[in-house]
Amino acid sequence: MVSEKIAKLINEQIAHEQYAAQYYLSMSAWFSGKDLDGIANYFRVQSKEELMHADKMFDYLNDVGGEIIIGEIAKPPHEFDNATDIFEKALAHEKIVTKSIFNIVKNANEEGDFATTSFLQWFINEQVEEEASASQYVTKIKMVCDNPSALYLFDQELAQRVFTPDPAA
């Protein structure tokens, strides 16, 4: 039902999502090491969401008869300059993920693969939210990073985030 080309692109996206999970886990570890457990929590939740995204794609590819090939995942960086650097890298990474998903949609459209296009609509909407959220957090961390009281409150805000699995995943 799905072409080899689209299956290959989805397999690559699965690997991108798994890498993103490791990247965010590495960011979480950095914040944990600085005793900013709330911000660490935010990135742990991000990591879990990326794994859920990979699982959704895995299941979809299986459902449409595509061959699932688990790709290699590069080791993410573990050293960062500062908190602002991390949030900027997270935003940049979300933009890469968005571009990759758009590429799959473009190719699916060119092939008339409406099932894949429909399936990926959820991811397009998710990426709009992810980029907006990441951009907002870049702005906030720039405002608070030099103010210990404000950083404490920001850390407390992000501590409230919880992973909510998508019931369709």
C-alpha positions in Angstrom: 0.0 0.0 0.0 2.9 2.4 0.7 5.8 2.8 -1.8 9.3 1.9 -1.0 10.3 5.6 -1.2 7.7 6.7 1.3 8.6 3.7 3.6 12.2 4.8 3.5 11.4 8.4 4.4 9.2 7.2 7.3 11.9 4.9 8.5 14.3 7.8 8.4 11.8 9.9 10.3 11.5 7.2 13.0 15.2 7.4 13.5 15.0 11.2 13.6 12.3 11.0 16.3 14.4 8.5 18.3 17.4 10.7 18.0 15.3 13.7 19.2 14.3 11.6 22.2 18.0 11.0 23.1 18.9 14.7 22.4 16.2 15.9 24.7 17.2 13.4 27.3 20.8 14.7 27.1 19.4 18.2 27.6 17.4 17.0 30.6 20.6 15.5 32.1 22.4 18.9 31.7 19.6 20.6 33.7 19.5 17.9 36.3 23.2 18.4 36.8 22.5 22.1 37.5 19.7 21.2 40.0 17.1 22.7 37.7 14.8 19.7 38.0 11.7 21.5 36.6 13.5 22.3 33.3 15.0 18.8 33.3 11.4 17.5 33.7 10.3 19.5 30.6 13.0 17.9 28.5 12.3 14.4 29.9 8.7 14.9 28.8 9.9 16.1 25.4 12.0 12.9 25.1 9.0 10.7 25.9 6.9 12.6 23.3 9.5 12.0 20.6 9.5 8.2 21.4 5.7 8.3 21.1 6.0 10.0 17.7 8.4 7.2 16.6 6.0 4.6 17.8 3.1 6.2 15.9 5.2 6.1 12.7 6.3 2.6 13.3 2.7 1.4 13.8 1.5 3.3 10.7 4.3 1.9 8.5 3.4 -1.6 9.8 -0.4 -1.0 9.1 0.3 0.1 5.5 2.5 -2.8 4.7 5.8 -0.9 4.6 9.0 -2.6 5.6 10.2 -1.3 8.9 14.0 -0.9 9.1 15.4 0.5 12.3 18.1 3.0 11.5 21.2 4.0 13.4 20.9 6.7 15.9 23.8 9.1 16.4 25.0 10.0 19.9 23.6 13.3 20.9 25.8 16.1 22.3 26.0 16.2 26.1 27.9 19.5 26.6 26.1 22.8 26.2 27.2 26.4 26.8 24.3 27.4 28.9 20.5 27.2 29.4 19.8 29.6 26.5 22.0 27.5 24.2 20.0 24.5 25.0 16.6 26.1 24.3 17.9 27.6 21.1 19.2 24.2 20.0 15.8 22.6 20.9 14.1 25.2 18.7 16.5 24.6 15.8 16.0 20.8 16.1 12.2 21.2 16.0 12.6 23.2 12.8 14.6 20.3 11.3 12.0 17.8 12.3 9.3 20.0 10.7 11.2 20.2 7.5 11.6 16.5 7.4 7.9 15.8 8.0 7.0 18.4 5.3 9.4 16.5 2.9 7.5 13.2 3.5 4.2 15.0 2.9 5.5 16.5 -0.3 6.6 13.1 -1.6 3.4 11.4 -0.5 1.4 14.1 -2.3 3.5 13.7 -5.5 2.7 9.9 -5.4 -0.9 10.4 -4.6 -0.5 8.6 -1.3 -3.4 10.2 0.5 -3.3 7.8 3.4 0.2 8.9 4.4 -0.7 12.6 3.8 -3.7 12.2 6.1 -1.7 10.3 8.7 1.0 13.0 8.7 -1.5 15.9 9.3 -1.4 15.1 13.0 2.4 15.6 12.9 2.1 18.8 11.0 -0.2 20.2 13.7 2.1 18.9 16.4 5.1 20.6 14.8 3.3 23.9 14.7 2.7 23.6 18.5 6.2 22.4 19.1 7.9 25.2 17.3 5.6 27.8 18.9 6.3 26.4 22.3 10.1 26.1 21.8 10.2 29.7 20.5 8.3 30.9 23.5 10.7 29.1 25.8 13.7 30.6 24.1 12.2 34.1 24.7 11.5 33.2 28.4 14.9 31.7 29.1 16.6 34.8 27.7 14.5 37.0 30.0 15.2 34.9 33.2 18.6 33.3 32.9 20.4 36.2 34.7 17.9 36.5 37.4 18.0 33.7 40.0 14.5 34.4 41.3 13.0 34.4 37.8 14.9 31.3 36.9 13.5 29.6 40.0 10.0 30.5 38.9 10.6 29.3 35.4 12.0 26.0 36.7 8.8 25.6 38.8 6.6 26.3 35.8 8.3 23.6 33.7 8.1 21.2 36.6 4.4 21.1 36.2 4.6 19.5 32.7 3.4 15.9 32.5 3.7 13.3 29.8 0.2 12.5 28.4 0.3 9.7 25.9 -1.8 10.1 22.8 -4.7 7.6 23.1 -4.3 6.9 19.3 -0.6 6.1 19.7 
